[in-house]
Amino acid sequence: MKSVTKFRDAETNFIKHRIHVYSRRLIDFCIKHQAGTLILLNQEQTIELAKEDPFLLRNWSYYDLINKIRYKAKKAGIELIVD
């Protein structure tokens, strides 16, 4: 069971790292282009599509991704609108 746990932990760490990297890249892009507002559209639709396909990013936490984007946007002074 140690191998399974180690693999699961490695997968979880990879996902957390990627969510951090992607949210950082998005905010850096906004800063580079002097965007004052970031609008995320159709998030409910994206979440529903991911739930339909069990293999497609099944362990990715959209809630965690949006929270990291929200935190980093606030820190950078960018208004975030999630629709």
N, CA, C and O atoms as CSV, one atom per row, in Angstrom:
chain,resi,resn,atom,element,x,y,z
A,1,MET,N,N,0.817,-1.192,0.000
A,1,MET,CA,C,0.000,0.000,0.000
A,1,MET,C,C,0.866,1.265,0.000
A,1,MET,O,O,0.414,2.330,-0.419
A,2,LYS,N,N,2.107,1.142,0.470
A,2,LYS,CA,C,2.971,2.324,0.489
A,2,LYS,C,C,3.208,2.859,-0.913
A,2,LYS,O,O,3.253,4.072,-1.115
A,3,SER,N,N,3.360,1.967,-1.881
A,3,SER,CA,C,3.593,2.390,-3.263
A,3,SER,C,C,2.389,3.127,-3.817
A,3,SER,O,O,2.542,4.134,-4.508
A,4,VAL,N,N,1.210,2.644,-3.525
A,4,VAL,CA,C,-0.020,3.293,-3.993
A,4,VAL,C,C,-0.155,4.670,-3.363
A,4,VAL,O,O,-0.485,5.640,-4.045
A,5,THR,N,N,0.095,4.756,-2.078
A,5,THR,CA,C,0.015,6.035,-1.380
A,5,THR,C,C,1.051,7.012,-1.917
A,5,THR,O,O,0.759,8.191,-2.119
A,6,LYS,N,N,2.254,6.517,-2.145
A,6,LYS,CA,C,3.316,7.370,-2.677
A,6,LYS,C,C,2.949,7.893,-4.067
A,6,LYS,O,O,3.175,9.065,-4.368
A,7,PHE,N,N,2.386,7.032,-4.910
A,7,PHE,CA,C,1.969,7.441,-6.251
A,7,PHE,C,C,0.854,8.478,-6.170
A,7,PHE,O,O,0.892,9.483,-6.880
A,8,ARG,N,N,-0.142,8.243,-5.310
A,8,ARG,CA,C,-1.260,9.180,-5.149
A,8,ARG,C,C,-0.755,10.531,-4.654
A,8,ARG,O,O,-1.206,11.577,-5.122
A,9,ASP,N,N,0.175,10.509,-3.716
A,9,ASP,CA,C,0.738,11.763,-3.207
A,9,ASP,C,C,1.527,12.491,-4.288
A,9,ASP,O,O,1.480,13.717,-4.375
A,10,ALA,N,N,2.248,11.740,-5.107
A,10,ALA,CA,C,3.004,12.359,-6.199
A,10,ALA,C,C,2.059,12.999,-7.201
A,10,ALA,O,O,2.327,14.095,-7.694
A,11,GLU,N,N,0.967,12.333,-7.504
A,11,GLU,CA,C,-0.038,12.877,-8.420
A,11,GLU,C,C,-0.664,14.142,-7.839
A,11,GLU,O,O,-0.836,15.130,-8.553
A,12,THR,N,N,-0.999,14.121,-6.579
A,12,THR,CA,C,-1.593,15.284,-5.912
A,12,THR,C,C,-0.624,16.459,-5.918
A,12,THR,O,O,-1.023,17.589,-6.201
A,13,ASN,N,N,0.635,16.207,-5.611
A,13,ASN,CA,C,1.634,17.273,-5.622
A,13,ASN,C,C,1.820,17.849,-7.017
A,13,ASN,O,O,1.972,19.060,-7.172
A,14,PHE,N,N,1.810,16.993,-8.032
A,14,PHE,CA,C,1.937,17.447,-9.414
A,14,PHE,C,C,0.777,18.364,-9.777
A,14,PHE,O,O,0.985,19.424,-10.368
A,15,ILE,N,N,-0.433,17.967,-9.432
A,15,ILE,CA,C,-1.613,18.765,-9.758
A,15,ILE,C,C,-1.570,20.103,-9.035
A,15,ILE,O,O,-1.834,21.139,-9.645
A,16,LYS,N,N,-1.245,20.101,-7.757
A,16,LYS,CA,C,-1.158,21.360,-7.003
A,16,LYS,C,C,-0.110,22.288,-7.605
A,16,LYS,O,O,-0.323,23.496,-7.706
A,17,HIS,N,N,1.014,21.719,-8.000
A,17,HIS,CA,C,2.073,22.515,-8.605
A,17,HIS,C,C,1.600,23.124,-9.926
A,17,HIS,O,O,1.828,24.307,-10.179
A,18,ARG,N,N,0.938,22.317,-10.773
A,18,ARG,CA,C,0.468,22.803,-12.069
A,18,ARG,C,C,-0.583,23.891,-11.898
A,18,ARG,O,O,-0.579,24.876,-12.636
A,19,ILE,N,N,-1.481,23.727,-10.935
A,19,ILE,CA,C,-2.493,24.757,-10.682
A,19,ILE,C,C,-1.810,26.059,-10.281
A,19,ILE,O,O,-2.202,27.134,-10.736
A,20,HIS,N,N,-0.802,25.968,-9.441
A,20,HIS,CA,C,-0.055,27.158,-9.040
A,20,HIS,C,C,0.626,27.801,-10.250
A,20,HIS,O,O,0.557,29.018,-10.422
A,21,VAL,N,N,1.275,27.005,-11.080
A,21,VAL,CA,C,1.994,27.525,-12.245
A,21,VAL,C,C,1.030,28.181,-13.231
A,21,VAL,O,O,1.298,29.278,-13.719
A,22,TYR,N,N,-0.084,27.520,-13.527
A,22,TYR,CA,C,-1.036,28.066,-14.498
A,22,TYR,C,C,-1.675,29.355,-13.996
A,22,TYR,O,O,-1.860,30.298,-14.764
A,23,SER,N,N,-2.010,29.397,-12.716
A,23,SER,CA,C,-2.600,30.633,-12.181
A,23,SER,C,C,-1.569,31.758,-12.191
A,23,SER,O,O,-1.915,32.906,-12.473
A,24,ARG,N,N,-0.324,31.453,-11.890
A,24,ARG,CA,C,0.742,32.465,-11.925
A,24,ARG,C,C,0.958,32.987,-13.348
A,24,ARG,O,O,1.112,34.191,-13.555
A,25,ARG,N,N,0.967,32.091,-14.313
A,25,ARG,CA,C,1.143,32.504,-15.711
A,25,ARG,C,C,0.002,33.409,-16.168
A,25,ARG,O,O,0.228,34.390,-16.877
A,26,LEU,N,N,-1.208,33.081,-15.767
A,26,LEU,CA,C,-2.358,33.901,-16.145
A,26,LEU,C,C,-2.242,35.299,-15.563
A,26,LEU,O,O,-2.467,36.283,-16.268
A,27,ILE,N,N,-1.898,35.399,-14.303
A,27,ILE,CA,C,-1.757,36.709,-13.668
A,27,ILE,C,C,-0.569,37.463,-14.245
A,27,ILE,O,O,-0.657,38.674,-14.446
A,28,ASP,N,N,0.527,36.790,-14.514
A,28,ASP,CA,C,1.676,37.452,-15.152
A,28,ASP,C,C,1.301,37.997,-16.527
A,28,ASP,O,O,1.740,39.083,-16.906
A,29,PHE,N,N,0.494,37.251,-17.270
A,29,PHE,CA,C,0.022,37.707,-18.581
A,29,PHE,C,C,-0.816,38.980,-18.429
A,29,PHE,O,O,-0.669,39.926,-19.203
A,30,CYS,N,N,-1.695,38.990,-17.427
A,30,CYS,CA,C,-2.531,40.175,-17.180
A,30,CYS,C,C,-1.672,41.380,-16.799
A,30,CYS,O,O,-1.928,42.494,-17.255
A,31,ILE,N,N,-0.670,41.161,-15.975
A,31,ILE,CA,C,0.217,42.243,-15.560
A,31,ILE,C,C,1.002,42.763,-16.760
A,31,ILE,O,O,1.142,43.974,-16.931
A,32,LYS,N,N,1.511,41.864,-17.583
A,32,LYS,CA,C,2.289,42.242,-18.753
A,32,LYS,C,C,1.476,43.113,-19.705
A,32,LYS,O,O,1.998,44.062,-20.291
A,33,HIS,N,N,0.200,42.785,-19.853
A,33,HIS,CA,C,-0.657,43.522,-20.771
A,33,HIS,C,C,-1.497,44.593,-20.071
A,33,HIS,O,O,-2.430,45.146,-20.653
A,34,GLN,N,N,-1.153,44.872,-18.821
A,34,GLN,CA,C,-1.770,45.932,-18.028
A,34,GLN,C,C,-3.291,45.800,-17.959
A,34,GLN,O,O,-4.018,46.784,-18.092
A,35,ALA,N,N,-3.753,44.585,-17.754
A,35,ALA,CA,C,-5.188,44.337,-17.620
A,35,ALA,C,C,-5.624,44.662,-16.201
A,35,ALA,O,O,-5.000,44.226,-15.233
A,36,GLY,N,N,-6.690,45.425,-16.084
A,36,GLY,CA,C,-7.213,45.779,-14.769
A,36,GLY,C,C,-8.308,44.836,-14.323
A,36,GLY,O,O,-8.638,44.781,-13.138
A,37,THR,N,N,-8.879,44.089,-15.266
A,37,THR,CA,C,-9.974,43.180,-14.967
A,37,THR,C,C,-9.756,41.862,-15.704
A,37,THR,O,O,-9.370,41.849,-16.873
A,38,LEU,N,N,-10.003,40.773,-15.018
A,38,LEU,CA,C,-9.921,39.436,-15.597
A,38,LEU,C,C,-11.302,38.817,-15.492
A,38,LEU,O,O,-11.863,38.718,-14.401
A,39,ILE,N,N,-11.852,38.400,-16.623
A,39,ILE,CA,C,-13.189,37.817,-16.650
A,39,ILE,C,C,-13.071,36.353,-17.056
A,39,ILE,O,O,-12.557,36.040,-18.130
A,40,LEU,N,N,-13.545,35.468,-16.204
A,40,LEU,CA,C,-13.573,34.034,-16.491
A,40,LEU,C,C,-15.009,33.664,-16.835
A,40,LEU,O,O,-15.889,33.725,-15.977
A,41,LEU,N,N,-15.251,33.282,-18.083
A,41,LEU,CA,C,-16.596,32.975,-18.559
A,41,LEU,C,C,-16.840,31.478,-18.633
A,41,LEU,O,O,-15.912,30.684,-18.793
A,42,ASN,N,N,-18.107,31.112,-18.512
A,42,ASN,CA,C,-18.573,29.731,-18.705
A,42,ASN,C,C,-17.880,28.732,-17.792
A,42,ASN,O,O,-17.582,27.619,-18.226
A,43,GLN,N,N,-17.621,29.085,-16.573
A,43,GLN,CA,C,-16.944,28.167,-15.665
A,43,GLN,C,C,-17.831,26.992,-15.272
A,43,GLN,O,O,-17.339,25.874,-15.114
A,44,GLU,N,N,-19.132,27.228,-15.112
A,44,GLU,CA,C,-20.045,26.139,-14.758
A,44,GLU,C,C,-20.083,25.107,-15.886
A,44,GLU,O,O,-20.108,23.904,-15.628
A,45,GLN,N,N,-20.087,25.571,-17.116
A,45,GLN,CA,C,-20.109,24.677,-18.266
A,45,GLN,C,C,-18.826,23.839,-18.312
A,45,GLN,O,O,-18.878,22.641,-18.591
A,46,THR,N,N,-17.697,24.453,-18.044
A,46,THR,CA,C,-16.417,23.744,-18.047
A,46,THR,C,C,-16.392,22.664,-16.969
A,46,THR,O,O,-15.916,21.553,-17.206
A,47,ILE,N,N,-16.895,22.987,-15.805
A,47,ILE,CA,C,-16.925,22.028,-14.700
A,47,ILE,C,C,-17.835,20.850,-15.049
A,47,ILE,O,O,-17.489,19.700,-14.780
A,48,GLU,N,N,-18.985,21.126,-15.641
A,48,GLU,CA,C,-19.904,20.055,-16.021
A,48,GLU,C,C,-19.296,19.153,-17.099
A,48,GLU,O,O,-19.457,17.934,-17.045
A,49,LEU,N,N,-18.606,19.737,-18.068
A,49,LEU,CA,C,-17.956,18.935,-19.104
A,49,LEU,C,C,-16.891,18.023,-18.508
A,49,LEU,O,O,-16.747,16.875,-18.927
A,50,ALA,N,N,-16.158,18.525,-17.548
A,50,ALA,CA,C,-15.118,17.712,-16.909
A,50,ALA,C,C,-15.732,16.563,-16.113
A,50,ALA,O,O,-15.152,15.480,-16.047
A,51,LYS,N,N,-16.895,16.787,-15.510
A,51,LYS,CA,C,-17.555,15.734,-14.742
A,51,LYS,C,C,-18.077,14.626,-15.644
A,51,LYS,O,O,-18.138,13.468,-15.231
A,52,GLU,N,N,-18.456,14.970,-16.878
A,52,GLU,CA,C,-18.989,13.975,-17.801
A,52,GLU,C,C,-17.912,12.985,-18.256
A,52,GLU,O,O,-18.203,11.809,-18.471
A,53,ASP,N,N,-16.695,13.449,-18.400
A,53,ASP,CA,C,-15.605,12.589,-18.856
A,53,ASP,C,C,-14.735,12.243,-17.649
A,53,ASP,O,O,-13.972,13.089,-17.183
A,54,PRO,N,N,-14.834,11.018,-17.135
A,54,PRO,CA,C,-14.114,10.676,-15.904
A,54,PRO,C,C,-12.592,10.728,-16.031
A,54,PRO,O,O,-11.899,10.878,-15.025
A,55,PHE,N,N,-12.067,10.609,-17.236
A,55,PHE,CA,C,-10.618,10.629,-17.407
A,55,PHE,C,C,-10.079,12.049,-17.551
A,55,PHE,O,O,-8.946,12.319,-17.152
A,56,LEU,N,N,-10.854,12.938,-18.102
A,56,LEU,CA,C,-10.433,14.305,-18.393
A,56,LEU,C,C,-10.219,15.093,-17.108
A,56,LEU,O,O,-11.177,15.504,-16.453
A,57,LEU,N,N,-8.986,15.293,-16.763
A,57,LEU,CA,C,-8.621,16.112,-15.608
A,57,LEU,C,C,-9.458,15.773,-14.375
A,57,LEU,O,O,-9.941,16.662,-13.674
A,58,ARG,N,N,-9.619,14.501,-14.128
A,58,ARG,CA,C,-10.529,14.075,-13.074
A,58,ARG,C,C,-10.103,14.519,-11.682
A,58,ARG,O,O,-10.940,14.648,-10.789
A,59,ASN,N,N,-8.828,14.749,-11.492
A,59,ASN,CA,C,-8.351,15.135,-10.173
A,59,ASN,C,C,-8.065,16.626,-10.050
A,59,ASN,O,O,-7.658,17.100,-8.989
A,60,TRP,N,N,-8.276,17.357,-11.127
A,60,TRP,CA,C,-8.003,18.786,-11.072
A,60,TRP,C,C,-9.130,19.480,-10.331
A,60,TRP,O,O,-10.305,19.206,-10.575
A,61,SER,N,N,-8.783,20.346,-9.462
A,61,SER,CA,C,-9.768,21.077,-8.681
A,61,SER,C,C,-9.981,22.458,-9.295
A,61,SER,O,O,-9.148,23.352,-9.145
A,62,TYR,N,N,-11.112,22.620,-9.990
A,62,TYR,CA,C,-11.414,23.918,-10.573
A,62,TYR,C,C,-11.618,24.957,-9.482
A,62,TYR,O,O,-11.261,26.124,-9.644
A,63,TYR,N,N,-12.193,24.524,-8.377
A,63,TYR,CA,C,-12.393,25.442,-7.253
A,63,TYR,C,C,-11.043,25.946,-6.748
A,63,TYR,O,O,-10.881,27.141,-6.498
A,64,ASP,N,N,-10.089,25.055,-6.600
A,64,ASP,CA,C,-8.752,25.443,-6.144
A,64,ASP,C,C,-8.075,26.366,-7.157
A,64,ASP,O,O,-7.424,27.338,-6.775
A,65,LEU,N,N,-8.226,26.064,-8.439
A,65,LEU,CA,C,-7.647,26.907,-9.483
A,65,LEU,C,C,-8.233,28.314,-9.433
A,65,LEU,O,O,-7.494,29.298,-9.486
A,66,ILE,N,N,-9.545,28.413,-9.332
A,66,ILE,CA,C,-10.185,29.730,-9.276
A,66,ILE,C,C,-9.779,30.466,-8.008
A,66,ILE,O,O,-9.573,31.680,-8.040
A,67,ASN,N,N,-9.661,29.753,-6.895
A,67,ASN,CA,C,-9.219,30.407,-5.654
A,67,ASN,C,C,-7.802,30.949,-5.773
A,67,ASN,O,O,-7.518,32.052,-5.307
A,68,LYS,N,N,-6.914,30.185,-6.393
A,68,LYS,CA,C,-5.539,30.662,-6.572
A,68,LYS,C,C,-5.503,31.867,-7.514
A,68,LYS,O,O,-4.762,32.820,-7.273
A,69,ILE,N,N,-6.294,31.827,-8.575
A,69,ILE,CA,C,-6.372,32.968,-9.486
A,69,ILE,C,C,-6.924,34.176,-8.744
A,69,ILE,O,O,-6.410,35.285,-8.888
A,70,ARG,N,N,-7.968,33.966,-7.952
A,70,ARG,CA,C,-8.586,35.066,-7.192
A,70,ARG,C,C,-7.576,35.693,-6.225
A,70,ARG,O,O,-7.474,36.917,-6.138
A,71,TYR,N,N,-6.840,34.860,-5.507
A,71,TYR,CA,C,-5.853,35.338,-4.543
A,71,TYR,C,C,-4.744,36.137,-5.237
A,71,TYR,O,O,-4.378,37.224,-4.791
A,72,LYS,N,N,-4.223,35.587,-6.324
A,72,LYS,CA,C,-3.118,36.249,-7.022
A,72,LYS,C,C,-3.580,37.506,-7.742
A,72,LYS,O,O,-2.833,38.479,-7.842
A,73,ALA,N,N,-4.804,37.486,-8.242
A,73,ALA,CA,C,-5.347,38.682,-8.896
A,73,ALA,C,C,-5.527,39.803,-7.880
A,73,ALA,O,O,-5.188,40.955,-8.152
A,74,LYS,N,N,-6.055,39.467,-6.720
A,74,LYS,CA,C,-6.241,40.479,-5.669
A,74,LYS,C,C,-4.901,41.063,-5.243
A,74,LYS,O,O,-4.774,42.273,-5.053
A,75,LYS,N,N,-3.918,40.210,-5.097
A,75,LYS,CA,C,-2.583,40.648,-4.697
A,75,LYS,C,C,-1.964,41.577,-5.751
A,75,LYS,O,O,-1.213,42.491,-5.411
A,76,ALA,N,N,-2.286,41.336,-7.042
A,76,ALA,CA,C,-1.737,42.145,-8.136
A,76,ALA,C,C,-2.603,43.362,-8.432
A,76,ALA,O,O,-2.245,44.187,-9.272
A,77,GLY,N,N,-3.748,43.484,-7.746
A,77,GLY,CA,C,-4.633,44.626,-7.985
A,77,GLY,C,C,-5.508,44.474,-9.222
A,77,GLY,O,O,-5.924,45.464,-9.824
A,78,ILE,N,N,-5.785,43.222,-9.600
A,78,ILE,CA,C,-6.616,42.940,-10.763
A,78,ILE,C,C,-7.974,42.478,-10.285
A,78,ILE,O,O,-8.081,41.599,-9.430
A,79,GLU,N,N,-9.012,43.080,-10.843
A,79,GLU,CA,C,-10.373,42.689,-10.489
A,79,GLU,C,C,-10.714,41.380,-11.209
A,79,GLU,O,O,-10.452,41.248,-12.405
A,80,LEU,N,N,-11.288,40.426,-10.499
A,80,LEU,CA,C,-11.650,39.132,-11.073
A,80,LEU,C,C,-13.165,39.006,-11.101
A,80,LEU,O,O,-13.837,39.196,-10.087
A,81,ILE,N,N,-13.696,38.680,-12.283
A,81,ILE,CA,C,-15.134,38.445,-12.441
A,81,ILE,C,C,-15.291,37.023,-12.951
A,81,ILE,O,O,-14.769,36.676,-14.011
A,82,VAL,N,N,-16.015,36.192,-12.193
A,82,VAL,CA,C,-16.251,34.816,-12.577
A,82,VAL,C,C,-17.721,34.692,-12.952
A,82,VAL,O,O,-18.608,34.958,-12.141
A,83,ASP,N,N,-17.965,34.282,-14.198
A,83,ASP,CA,C,-19.334,34.154,-14.670
A,83,ASP,C,C,-19.569,32.774,-15.200
A,83,ASP,O,O,-20.673,32.464,-15.649
